[in-house]
Amino acid sequence: MLTLTNTRLHVPNRAERPNLIVMMKGTLQMRIYQWWLSLVVAVFLGLVQSSVYPQQATSQAHSEAVAAARQVMDDFMTTFNARDEKAWAETFHYPHIRIASGEVSVADSAEAIMTEMDFARFAEMTGWHHSAWDSIQVVQAGRDKVHFSVEFTRFDEDGEPLRTYQSLYVVTKRGDRWGVQARSSFAP
């Protein structure tokens, strides 16, 4: 809050402002934060629910949805490893949200995803050659949305592991097509 003290205007510095306000600089960021918070709550409730009622997370009623969403996950990894930007971008729904490295990014189109991801530069900077899913677990599943808790490893050209990361993926069905709608990852 701005205050007038002894005819001088006092503008609070960052330390004097609540962290939440510093993070939320606009309406879009607030909506993304609200969506992210909803995702975290939903995943937490899903973990609790799946531990109490494990049959719900993988019930027969959702087996087709889970199979279709899982195929998207496999396509995501296959096209990523093939360094096929166009095919990889087709595994997403837009807008696509990624939460990683302390930032929230929103890609509004396949072109935006392809512009952001430079496979050659990524490989050069990290020593990456390919990645593989170590585990993919269904946390929640519905007719048109599946939440996956995943772990994956990045490997170098000799097949030696570079790093292993845990992530959450939200795969949704829009129209008749499934795609990765959001990712929250501990990977940079």
C-alpha positions as CSV (number, residue, x, y, z in Angstrom):
1,M,0.0,0.0,0.0
2,L,1.2,3.5,-0.9
3,T,1.4,5.8,2.1
4,L,2.2,9.5,2.5
5,T,4.7,10.1,5.4
6,N,6.0,13.5,6.2
7,T,5.1,14.7,2.6
8,R,7.1,11.8,1.1
9,L,5.5,9.0,-0.8
10,H,6.4,5.5,0.6
11,V,6.3,2.7,-1.9
12,P,6.8,-0.7,-0.2
13,N,9.8,-2.7,-1.4
14,R,9.5,-6.5,-2.2
15,A,10.3,-7.5,1.4
16,E,7.3,-5.5,2.6
17,R,4.8,-7.0,0.1
18,P,3.3,-10.4,0.5
19,N,5.0,-13.0,-1.7
20,L,1.7,-13.9,-3.3
21,I,1.1,-10.4,-4.6
22,V,4.7,-10.3,-6.0
23,M,4.0,-13.5,-7.9
24,M,0.6,-12.4,-9.2
25,K,1.3,-9.5,-11.6
26,G,-1.8,-9.9,-13.7
27,T,-5.1,-11.6,-14.3
28,L,-3.6,-14.3,-16.5
29,Q,-1.1,-15.2,-13.9
30,M,-3.9,-15.3,-11.2
31,R,-6.0,-17.6,-13.4
32,I,-2.9,-19.9,-14.0
33,Y,-2.2,-19.8,-10.2
34,Q,-5.8,-20.7,-9.4
35,W,-5.7,-23.5,-12.0
36,W,-2.5,-24.8,-10.6
37,L,-3.8,-24.7,-7.1
38,S,-6.9,-26.6,-8.2
39,L,-4.7,-29.2,-10.0
40,V,-2.6,-29.7,-6.8
41,V,-5.7,-30.1,-4.7
42,A,-7.3,-32.4,-7.3
43,V,-4.1,-34.6,-7.4
44,F,-3.9,-34.6,-3.6
45,L,-7.5,-35.7,-3.3
46,G,-6.9,-38.2,-6.1
47,L,-4.0,-39.7,-4.2
48,V,-6.1,-39.9,-1.0
49,Q,-9.0,-41.3,-3.0
50,S,-6.9,-43.9,-4.8
51,S,-5.4,-45.1,-1.6
52,V,-8.8,-45.5,0.0
53,Y,-10.6,-46.7,-3.1
54,P,-7.9,-47.9,-5.4
55,Q,-10.4,-49.5,-7.8
56,Q,-11.8,-46.1,-8.7
57,A,-8.5,-44.8,-10.2
58,T,-8.3,-47.8,-12.6
59,S,-11.9,-49.0,-12.7
60,Q,-13.2,-50.9,-15.7
61,A,-15.6,-48.0,-16.5
62,H,-12.6,-45.8,-17.3
63,S,-10.3,-48.4,-19.0
64,E,-10.9,-47.0,-22.5
65,A,-10.1,-43.4,-21.3
66,V,-6.9,-44.6,-19.5
67,A,-5.8,-46.6,-22.6
68,A,-6.3,-43.7,-24.9
69,A,-4.5,-41.3,-22.5
70,R,-1.7,-43.7,-22.0
71,Q,-1.2,-44.0,-25.8
72,V,-0.8,-40.2,-25.8
73,M,1.9,-40.5,-23.1
74,D,3.7,-43.1,-25.2
75,D,3.3,-41.0,-28.4
76,F,4.7,-38.0,-26.4
77,M,7.8,-39.9,-25.4
78,T,8.3,-41.5,-28.9
79,T,8.1,-38.2,-30.7
80,F,10.2,-36.4,-28.1
81,N,13.0,-39.0,-28.5
82,A,12.6,-38.8,-32.3
83,R,13.1,-35.0,-32.0
84,D,10.1,-34.6,-34.2
85,E,8.9,-31.2,-33.2
86,K,5.7,-31.3,-35.3
87,A,4.6,-34.7,-34.2
88,W,5.5,-33.9,-30.5
89,A,3.5,-30.7,-30.6
90,E,0.5,-32.7,-31.9
91,T,0.5,-34.7,-28.6
92,F,-0.6,-31.6,-26.8
93,H,-3.9,-29.7,-26.3
94,Y,-3.8,-25.9,-26.3
95,P,-3.5,-23.8,-24.4
96,H,-0.9,-26.1,-22.8
97,I,0.4,-25.4,-19.3
98,R,3.8,-26.4,-18.0
99,I,4.9,-25.8,-14.4
100,A,8.6,-26.3,-14.0
101,S,11.8,-24.5,-12.8
102,G,9.7,-22.2,-10.6
103,E,7.8,-20.8,-13.6
104,V,4.4,-21.3,-15.3
105,S,4.4,-21.3,-19.0
106,V,1.4,-21.3,-21.3
107,A,1.7,-22.3,-25.0
108,D,-1.3,-21.2,-27.0
109,S,-0.4,-23.2,-30.1
110,A,1.7,-26.0,-31.6
111,E,3.8,-23.3,-33.2
112,A,4.6,-21.9,-29.7
113,I,5.7,-25.3,-28.5
114,M,7.9,-25.9,-31.5
115,T,9.4,-22.4,-31.1
116,E,10.2,-23.0,-27.4
117,M,11.7,-26.5,-27.9
118,D,15.1,-26.7,-29.7
119,F,16.0,-30.3,-29.5
120,A,19.6,-29.8,-30.8
121,R,20.3,-27.1,-28.3
122,F,18.6,-29.1,-25.5
123,A,20.9,-32.1,-26.3
124,E,24.0,-29.9,-26.5
125,M,23.3,-28.2,-23.2
126,T,22.4,-31.3,-21.2
127,G,24.1,-34.2,-22.9
128,W,20.6,-35.7,-23.5
129,H,20.2,-38.4,-26.1
130,H,16.8,-39.9,-25.2
131,S,14.3,-40.3,-22.3
132,A,12.2,-43.2,-21.0
133,W,9.3,-43.6,-18.7
134,D,10.3,-45.4,-15.5
135,S,6.8,-45.5,-14.2
136,I,3.4,-44.1,-15.2
137,Q,0.6,-44.4,-12.6
138,V,-3.0,-43.4,-12.9
139,V,-3.9,-41.0,-10.1
140,Q,-7.4,-40.2,-11.3
141,A,-9.4,-41.1,-14.4
142,G,-12.7,-40.0,-15.9
143,R,-14.4,-40.2,-19.3
144,D,-12.5,-37.2,-20.6
145,K,-9.5,-36.6,-18.3
146,V,-6.7,-38.7,-16.8
147,H,-4.1,-37.6,-14.2
148,F,-0.8,-39.5,-14.4
149,S,2.0,-39.5,-11.8
150,V,5.1,-40.3,-13.8
151,E,8.8,-40.8,-13.3
152,F,11.2,-40.6,-16.3
153,T,14.9,-40.7,-16.8
154,R,17.0,-38.8,-19.3
155,F,19.9,-40.7,-20.8
156,D,23.1,-39.8,-22.7
157,E,24.2,-41.3,-26.0
158,D,25.9,-44.3,-24.3
159,G,22.6,-45.1,-22.5
160,E,23.9,-43.9,-19.1
161,P,21.3,-42.1,-17.0
162,L,21.7,-38.4,-16.6
163,R,18.8,-37.6,-14.2
164,T,15.5,-39.0,-13.1
165,Y,12.5,-36.7,-12.6
166,Q,9.0,-37.0,-11.2
167,S,6.1,-35.2,-12.9
168,L,2.3,-34.9,-13.1
169,Y,0.6,-35.0,-16.5
170,V,-3.0,-34.1,-17.2
171,V,-4.3,-35.7,-20.4
172,T,-7.6,-34.6,-21.6
173,K,-10.1,-35.5,-24.4
174,R,-11.4,-32.6,-26.4
175,G,-13.8,-33.6,-29.2
176,D,-12.6,-37.0,-30.2
177,R,-8.9,-36.4,-29.6
178,W,-6.7,-36.9,-26.5
179,G,-3.8,-34.7,-25.7
180,V,-1.5,-33.6,-22.9
181,Q,-3.2,-30.5,-21.5
182,A,-0.8,-29.7,-18.6
183,R,2.5,-30.9,-17.0
184,S,4.0,-30.1,-13.6
185,S,7.6,-31.3,-13.5
186,F,10.6,-31.2,-11.3
187,A,12.7,-31.3,-14.5
188,P,14.2,-28.1,-15.8
